[in-house]
Amino acid sequence: MKHVRRFIKYKHQVMLILGVYIVFLQFDEQHNQVVIDNTFIHDYHASIFFFISLFFWLIVYYLMIQFSQYYQNSKVQLENDPLTDLKNRNFLKGADFRIQKDLKTKGFHCIGVIALDIDYFKQINDSLGHYIGDLVLIRIGEILKTNVRQYDECYRVGGDEFILIIRAHHYVELVDLVNRLQNCILKDAYMCDICLQSVTVSGGLIYLEPHEEIHNAMLRADDLLYVAKRSGRGQIHHDPINI
């Protein structure tokens, strides 16, 4: 699979080299002429070879484009949640590598892991129907994507459970972000309209320890999330050790 990805990445260069090579062969064949009585007799087989080769090259190029598009679409389907278009658990598997790479190359000093859960989501589904519940999930996904940066990661990891992996230079940035997210969700007019009341979330925010795996960090964030649930919901608890 690694070699396939490399070939797809450089497919245009490969096909260009192939095309140049075919033209070179044709050019070389065109000069294989026979001199009889000072008259150049053109080798028509060279022309036939050229057009067949060109046709073959175009077919291969077209098939490679189609395969590349299919591969990219399959990758998106494999790594994205179909309802919210957030990332899913398949993409989460590579989070540890991406985090360590960004810490080394992009100058971030801390990584925040945020676990969010929609309050009373079961009641929304039971009283208003799963269609409205899906609209709430979609809208919260949009709010999350709007409020984070391109290099941050938003996941839907369960029915109404979300995980955010946020790159930051200071822990205060993470606290500001969760407060902003909480406020945006609470005051969102669209969800207030379809649910006939405000929608709130509970959450936990932790700071990723050096060399800590994301799975363990998610468990710690989940622990704080359930503390928030038991404390009355509609709040996000922070890891006090890292403030």
N, C-alpha and C positions, 0 to 999 in steps of 0.2 A: 504493500500500500504506500510505503514511503517513496518508492521509485515512481509509482503512478502519480503521486502528488507533485514530485519534482518535474516529471514530464509535462503535466498539465501547466505548471507554473511557467515553463519555458517552451510551450508548444509552438508559439509564433516563431521563435528563433529556430527551432528544429525544422519547422515546415519551410521557413525561408531558406535555410541551408540546403534542404532537399530540393527546393525549386531551383536554386542557383546551380546545384549539381546537375540537375536534369537539363537545364539550358546549356550548361557547359558541354555535356555529352552531345547534345544536338549540334552545338556550334562545331565541336570537334568532328562529328560525322559529316557535317556539311562540307568540310574541307577534304573529306576522303573522296576526291573526284578522280576520274580516270581521264588521261589525256590521249586522245586518238585523233591523229591528223590535225593537231593544234586546236582541237575543240574540246571544251570541258563538258563532259557528260555528267549531269547531276545524279547523285545517288538518291532516288526517290524513297528508298527504304528508310533513309535518315529522317525524312520529313514525316513519314508514317510513324516512326518510332517517337518523334518529338510530340506529335499531337496525342498519341496514345498515352505517353508519359505525362503530358500536361493534364489530360483528362483524369488520369489516375491520381495525380497530385491534388487536383481540385477536390476530388471525392474524399481523399484521405483528410484533407484540410477541413472540409465540411463536417466529416464524421468526428474529428477531434474537437471542433467547436461544440457540436451537439453533446459529446461525451463530457466536455468540461462543464457545460451548463447543467447537465444531469447530475454530475458529481457535486457541484455547488448547491443545487437545489436539495439533493439528498442530505448533504451536510447540514443545511439550515433546518430541514425537517427533523434530523436526528438530534440537533442540539437546542432547538427552540421549542418552547411550549406553544402548541397550536392555538390556544385560546387567547393568551395575553401577548404572545410574541416575545416574552422574556426568555432568558436562557433556562434550561432544565438541568436535571442531575447529570446527564451525559456530559455537558460542557463543564460542570463542576469538577469532574475528575481531573481536569488539567489545571485547576486553580492554584495548587501549591507551586507548580512550576512557574506560572505567570506572575504570581506574587513575588517570588524570590527574584525573578528576572527584573521586575519593575523596581524593586527595592535597590538593586545593584546599579541599574542603568538610568533610572528616571528621577532619582533624587528624593523619593518619598521617604519620610521618616517613620510613618506609622500606617498600619492597615487596620481599618475598622470592620468588624463583622456585625451586621444588624439582622436580627430575626424579628419579623413582623407577623402578626396574626390578626385577622379581622374579628372584631368583637361581635358576638351574637350572630355570626354568619349563618348558623343552622336555622335560627329563627327567621332570617331573611328568606332563605330557601323555602322553609315550611309555610310561611305566611304569604309570601309574594310570588313564589314559584322559582324554579331553577333558572328560568330565562332572565329574571331580574338579578338573580345571584351571579349569573355569568356576566351581565352588564357591569355589575359592581367590580368583579375581578378584572375585567378589561379596563375599566376606568382607573382603578388603582394601579394597574400596570402602566398605564399612560402617565400617571402622576409620578411614579417612580422614575421612569425613563426621562421625563422632562426635567427632573430636579437633580439628576446625577450627570457626571461628565462622561465623555465617550469611553474613557479607559476604565471607568468603574463597571461593576458587574451586578446585574439584577436577575434574580432567579425566582421562579415559582417552583417550590419543592414539594408542594402538597396541595390539598383542596383550596385552602385559604391561607396558606403559609408561604411567606416570602423570605428570601435571604438576600442581603446586599453586601457586597465586598467593596469597600471604599478606600481608595488611596488618598492619603492626606499628609500634610507636613506637620500638623499638630492635632492633638486629641480634641481641642476646642472646635476645630472644623467639623469633626464628626458629631459632636453634641449639637452644633448649630444646624447641621443637616437633618438630624432626626427630629428636632423641634420644628423645622420648616416642613418636613414631610407630614408630621402629625397635624400641623395646622392646615396644610393644603387639603388633606383628606377630610378633616373635620368640617371645613368651610366649603367644600366642593358643592356647588349649586346643582350640578347634574345628579349626583347621588342623593342629595337631599330631596330632589324632585321625584325620582323614581322609587325611593324607599320611604318617602313621606316623613323622613327624619334624618338627622345627621348620622353618618357612618364613622365609627372610630376604630382605631387599631391599638393593640398592645404590643410592646416590643422589648427587646433586650439589646444593648449595645456593649460590645467588649472590644478591647484592644488586642490584636494578635501578638502574642509573645514571640520573641525571636525563635525561629525554627519550629514554631508550633504548626502542626498540620491543621488544615482548614476544617477537617471533620471534628476535631476536638474543640476548635473555636466555636463551631456551630452548636455543639452541645452546651458550652458555657453560655452562649447567647440565648439558647432555648431555656436554660435554667432561669435567667433573668426575665425572660418573657413570661414564664409561668408565675414568677413572683409578682410581675405587673398584673397578671390576670387575677391572682388572689388578693391583690391590693385594691381591686375595684375597677380594673380595666381602664381603657382610654389613656394610658400612660406608657412611657418608655423608660425602663430602668437602665442606668449606666453602671458599668463596672467601677466601683469606688476606688479600687486599687490604682487605677490608671488616671484618675482625675488630678 
